Amino acid sequence: MADTYYFCLKHKSVEGPEGCKAIDRLGPYGSRQEAERALQTAEERNAAWDNDPAWNDDPPQ
């Protein structure tokens, strides 16, 4: 079985499957390095979605 990693939002650290509750973490990730940049990945994805014209339903200003 492949290793699985999560980023714990409560402790701001990478942990394995036996870590904190799912509500307190992001993942799963396939490597420790991916889990370490979980917050940056989420920020990048949020920015991409905010600027995607197919999903932007904000009224014109």
C-alpha positions in Angstrom: 0.0 0.0 0.0 1.3 3.5 -0.9 2.1 6.0 1.8 -0.6 8.5 2.5 0.0 11.9 4.1 -2.3 14.7 5.4 -1.7 18.3 6.4 -3.2 19.0 9.9 -4.8 22.4 10.1 -4.9 22.3 13.8 -1.2 21.5 14.4 0.1 23.0 11.1 2.1 19.8 10.4 2.1 16.7 8.1 0.8 13.5 9.6 -0.1 10.0 8.5 -3.5 8.3 8.3 -3.7 7.9 12.1 -3.6 11.6 12.7 -6.3 14.1 13.6 -9.9 14.0 12.5 -10.7 14.5 8.9 -12.4 17.8 9.6 -9.0 19.2 10.8 -6.9 18.2 7.8 -6.3 18.4 4.1 -5.5 15.5 1.9 -4.8 12.7 1.2 -1.5 13.4 -0.6 0.8 10.8 -2.1 4.0 12.3 -0.7 5.2 14.2 2.3 6.3 17.1 0.0 2.8 17.5 -1.4 1.3 17.5 2.0 3.8 20.2 3.2 2.6 22.5 0.5 -1.1 21.9 1.1 -1.9 25.4 2.1 -0.1 26.9 -0.9 -1.9 24.4 -3.2 -5.3 25.4 -1.8 -4.5 29.1 -2.2 -3.5 28.5 -5.9 -6.6 26.6 -6.6 -8.8 29.1 -4.9 -7.3 31.9 -7.0 -7.8 29.9 -10.2 -11.4 29.2 -9.4 -12.0 32.9 -8.4 -10.7 33.9 -11.9 -12.4 31.2 -13.9 -15.1 32.9 -16.1 -17.0 29.6 -16.3 -17.6 29.7 -12.5 -17.5 33.4 -11.8 -21.1 34.3 -11.0 -20.4 37.6 -9.2 -22.6 40.4 -10.5 -20.8 43.0 -12.7 -19.5 46.0 -10.8 
